[in-house]
Amino acid sequence: MKHPEFNKLLKEIIERTTGVLSAKSDEYSTESDKLHNFKRAGAMLNCSPEKALVGMWTKHIISILDIVDETEYKCGTEVDCFPGFDPEKYIDRLEEKIGDAINYLILLEALIKERYNK
């Protein structure tokens, strides 16, 4: 991938992840605390909010690994994939899961910085 294509992709990822993080805010936080769900989950699971977040984040990583495995199985290392393989289906899912994984890392950083007042 050439630099201009990569820079365009980077911009798209940042816009997409920012949009999702903002949109999901009402669903997964309270008016007074953006990190509420992780704190509540940590309390329920008797662990830190950070560990609770990592547990939730894991499902996105597993989905990404499953997409990579399935793509490799259906395409191998060749450009040509099995007949009927729809790369758009995988790209759409991959974009969603990578965006979610990025957002969880941002939220993890926020939790840790909040803990240490940084």
DAWO-V517594 format. One record per residue. N is the residue number from 1. RES is the residue in one letter. PSI is psi in whole degrees, 0 to 359 (* if undefined). Layout:
n=N res=RES psi=PSI
n=N res=RES psi=PSI
//
This chain:
n=1 res=M psi=132
n=2 res=K psi=158
n=3 res=H psi=313
n=4 res=P psi=320
n=5 res=E psi=317
n=6 res=F psi=316
n=7 res=N psi=323
n=8 res=K psi=315
n=9 res=L psi=315
n=10 res=L psi=315
n=11 res=K psi=317
n=12 res=E psi=317
n=13 res=I psi=314
n=14 res=I psi=316
n=15 res=E psi=316
n=16 res=R psi=312
n=17 res=T psi=322
n=18 res=T psi=317
n=19 res=G psi=316
n=20 res=V psi=315
n=21 res=L psi=320
n=22 res=S psi=315
n=23 res=A psi=322
n=24 res=K psi=351
n=25 res=S psi=315
n=26 res=D psi=325
n=27 res=E psi=325
n=28 res=Y psi=10
n=29 res=S psi=173
n=30 res=T psi=171
n=31 res=E psi=327
n=32 res=S psi=348
n=33 res=D psi=108
n=34 res=K psi=334
n=35 res=L psi=14
n=36 res=H psi=311
n=37 res=N psi=322
n=38 res=F psi=323
n=39 res=K psi=318
n=40 res=R psi=317
n=41 res=A psi=318
n=42 res=G psi=318
n=43 res=A psi=318
n=44 res=M psi=322
n=45 res=L psi=1
n=46 res=N psi=48
n=47 res=C psi=177
n=48 res=S psi=157
n=49 res=P psi=326
n=50 res=E psi=316
n=51 res=K psi=323
n=52 res=A psi=316
n=53 res=L psi=315
n=54 res=V psi=322
n=55 res=G psi=318
n=56 res=M psi=323
n=57 res=W psi=327
n=58 res=T psi=324
n=59 res=K psi=328
n=60 res=H psi=321
n=61 res=I psi=318
n=62 res=I psi=318
n=63 res=S psi=319
n=64 res=I psi=315
n=65 res=L psi=321
n=66 res=D psi=319
n=67 res=I psi=315
n=68 res=V psi=314
n=69 res=D psi=315
n=70 res=E psi=320
n=71 res=T psi=317
n=72 res=E psi=321
n=73 res=Y psi=318
n=74 res=K psi=339
n=75 res=C psi=342
n=76 res=G psi=218
n=77 res=T psi=6
n=78 res=E psi=159
n=79 res=V psi=322
n=80 res=D psi=130
n=81 res=C psi=171
n=82 res=F psi=148
n=83 res=P psi=138
n=84 res=G psi=352
n=85 res=F psi=127
n=86 res=D psi=98
n=87 res=P psi=331
n=88 res=E psi=321
n=89 res=K psi=316
n=90 res=Y psi=321
n=91 res=I psi=317
n=92 res=D psi=313
n=93 res=R psi=319
n=94 res=L psi=316
n=95 res=E psi=315
n=96 res=E psi=311
n=97 res=K psi=322
n=98 res=I psi=319
n=99 res=G psi=315
n=100 res=D psi=316
n=101 res=A psi=318
n=102 res=I psi=314
n=103 res=N psi=321
n=104 res=Y psi=323
n=105 res=L psi=322
n=106 res=I psi=316
n=107 res=L psi=324
n=108 res=L psi=316
n=109 res=E psi=319
n=110 res=A psi=317
n=111 res=L psi=313
n=112 res=I psi=317
n=113 res=K psi=321
n=114 res=E psi=319
n=115 res=R psi=320
n=116 res=Y psi=15
n=117 res=N psi=47
n=118 res=K psi=*
//
